[in-house]
Amino acid sequence: MIRIVTRSRIAQLEEDARAATDRAERAEAAASEVGAILTQAMRELSAAQQELLLKDIEIRRLREEQGPGPVEGQTLTVLLHHGEPHTIYASRADAHADTGAHGMPADHVWQRCDERPAAAFTWRCEAFIYNAASNRFRRLHMPAEKTLGEAA
C-alpha cells in the first residue's frame, strides 16, 4: 500500500503533535497542583484526627472523673443568695461551710426556712432530689400551697 503524504498533511500532524504536547503539559501541571492540594488536605486531616483523638481521651478522662450519673434519691443542695442560685453542693454541710467564706459567722445556727420567698433571705439552702422517672432534680420540700380566696 502506498500512501502519499502532502506538506499540508505533515504540517497538520506537526500542529496536532504540538497541541497534544501542550495538553499533556497542562495535564501534568494540573496533576501536580492536585497532588499538592491533596498532600495539604492529608496533613490537615491528620492534624484534625490527632485533635479528635486528644479530645476523645479528655472526654473519657472527665467521664471517669465525674463518675456515674445521678441515682434515684440522690440529693444536692443549692445555695441561694437573695433567692438567686449561687452554688450547687453535694451536701448541706458543704453549702453551710461555704457561706462562711461569704460573711456568715461560723457558729451560725441554720434553721428551716419559713414560707417567705427565697429572696427574703440573704443565704438560703434548698435541697433537690433526683427523680429517675423524669431524669431531673426536683425540690425536696415544696412550699405549702396557698388557698386563694373566692372569686368576686
C-alpha positions as CSV (number, residue, x, y, z in Angstrom):
1,M,0.0,0.0,0.0
2,I,1.3,3.4,-1.0
3,R,0.4,6.5,0.9
4,I,1.1,9.9,-0.3
5,V,1.7,12.5,2.3
6,T,1.5,16.1,1.4
7,R,3.2,19.1,3.1
8,S,-0.1,20.3,4.4
9,R,-0.8,16.9,6.0
10,I,2.7,16.9,7.6
11,A,2.1,20.5,8.9
12,Q,-1.3,19.4,10.3
13,L,0.3,16.4,12.0
14,E,3.0,18.6,13.5
15,E,0.4,21.1,14.7
16,D,-1.6,18.2,16.3
17,A,1.5,16.9,18.0
18,R,2.3,20.4,19.5
19,A,-1.3,20.7,20.7
20,A,-1.1,17.2,22.2
21,T,2.2,18.1,23.9
22,D,0.6,21.3,25.3
23,R,-2.4,19.4,26.6
24,A,-0.1,16.8,28.2
25,E,1.9,19.6,29.9
26,R,-1.2,21.3,31.2
27,A,-2.5,17.9,32.5
28,E,0.8,17.3,34.3
29,A,0.7,20.7,35.8
30,A,-2.9,20.2,37.0
31,A,-2.0,16.8,38.4
32,S,0.9,18.3,40.2
33,E,-1.3,21.0,41.6
34,V,-3.9,18.5,42.7
35,G,-1.2,16.4,44.3
36,A,-0.1,19.4,46.3
37,I,-3.7,20.2,47.4
38,L,-4.2,16.5,48.3
39,T,-0.9,16.5,50.3
40,Q,-2.1,19.6,52.2
41,A,-5.5,18.1,52.8
42,M,-3.9,14.9,54.1
43,R,-1.8,17.0,56.6
44,E,-4.9,18.8,57.8
45,L,-6.9,15.6,58.1
46,S,-4.1,14.0,60.1
47,A,-4.0,17.1,62.4
48,A,-7.8,17.0,62.8
49,Q,-7.7,13.3,63.6
50,Q,-5.0,13.9,66.2
51,E,-7.0,16.7,67.8
52,L,-10.1,14.5,67.8
53,L,-8.2,11.7,69.5
54,L,-6.9,14.0,72.2
55,K,-10.4,15.4,72.8
56,D,-11.8,11.8,73.0
57,I,-9.2,10.9,75.6
58,E,-10.0,14.1,77.6
59,I,-13.8,13.3,77.4
60,R,-13.1,9.7,78.7
61,R,-10.9,11.1,81.5
62,L,-13.6,13.6,82.5
63,R,-16.3,11.0,82.4
64,E,-14.2,8.7,84.7
65,E,-13.5,11.6,87.0
66,Q,-17.2,12.5,87.1
67,G,-18.2,9.0,88.0
68,P,-21.7,7.6,87.4
69,G,-24.6,9.9,86.8
70,P,-27.2,10.7,89.4
71,V,-29.1,7.9,91.1
72,E,-32.7,7.8,92.4
73,G,-32.9,9.6,95.7
74,Q,-29.6,11.4,95.4
75,T,-29.8,14.9,96.8
76,L,-28.0,18.1,96.0
77,T,-28.1,21.4,97.9
78,V,-28.4,24.7,96.1
79,L,-27.1,27.7,98.0
80,L,-29.3,30.7,97.2
81,H,-28.1,34.3,97.7
82,H,-31.1,36.6,97.9
83,G,-33.2,34.0,96.1
84,E,-30.8,33.5,93.2
85,P,-28.8,30.3,92.8
86,H,-25.2,30.8,93.9
87,T,-23.6,27.4,94.0
88,I,-24.5,23.7,94.0
89,Y,-23.1,21.3,96.6
90,A,-23.2,17.6,97.2
91,S,-24.3,18.1,100.8
92,R,-26.0,20.7,103.0
93,A,-22.9,20.8,105.3
94,D,-20.7,21.8,102.4
95,A,-23.1,24.6,101.5
96,H,-23.2,25.8,105.1
97,A,-19.4,25.7,105.3
98,D,-19.1,27.8,102.1
99,T,-21.3,30.6,103.4
100,G,-18.5,31.3,105.9
101,A,-16.4,32.4,103.0
102,H,-19.2,34.9,102.2
103,G,-19.5,36.5,105.6
104,M,-21.8,34.2,107.6
105,P,-20.5,33.5,111.1
106,A,-19.0,30.1,111.6
107,D,-21.3,29.4,114.6
108,H,-24.5,30.4,112.7
109,V,-27.4,28.1,113.5
110,W,-29.2,27.1,110.4
111,Q,-32.9,26.7,110.7
112,R,-35.6,25.5,108.3
113,C,-36.9,28.4,106.3
114,D,-40.5,29.6,106.7
115,E,-42.9,30.4,103.8
116,R,-41.3,33.7,103.0
117,P,-39.9,33.9,99.4
118,A,-36.3,32.9,98.9
119,A,-35.4,36.4,98.1
120,A,-36.2,37.5,101.6
121,F,-33.1,35.6,102.9
122,T,-29.5,36.6,102.4
123,W,-28.4,33.0,102.3
124,R,-30.8,30.0,101.9
125,C,-30.1,26.3,101.2
126,E,-32.6,24.4,99.2
127,A,-32.4,20.6,98.8
128,F,-33.1,18.9,95.5
129,I,-33.6,15.2,95.0
130,Y,-33.1,13.2,91.8
131,N,-36.1,11.6,90.2
132,A,-35.1,8.9,87.8
133,A,-38.5,8.8,86.1
134,S,-38.3,12.4,85.0
135,N,-34.4,12.4,84.7
136,R,-34.4,15.6,86.7
137,F,-33.9,17.0,90.1
138,R,-36.9,18.5,92.0
139,R,-37.2,20.4,95.2
140,L,-37.2,18.1,98.2
141,H,-39.6,20.3,100.2
142,M,-42.3,22.0,98.1
143,P,-43.8,25.1,99.7
144,A,-47.3,24.7,101.0
145,E,-49.9,25.7,98.5
146,K,-51.8,28.9,99.5
147,T,-55.5,28.8,99.2
148,L,-56.9,31.6,97.2
149,G,-59.9,33.5,98.4
150,E,-63.2,33.1,96.5
151,A,-63.5,34.9,93.2
152,A,-65.5,38.1,93.4
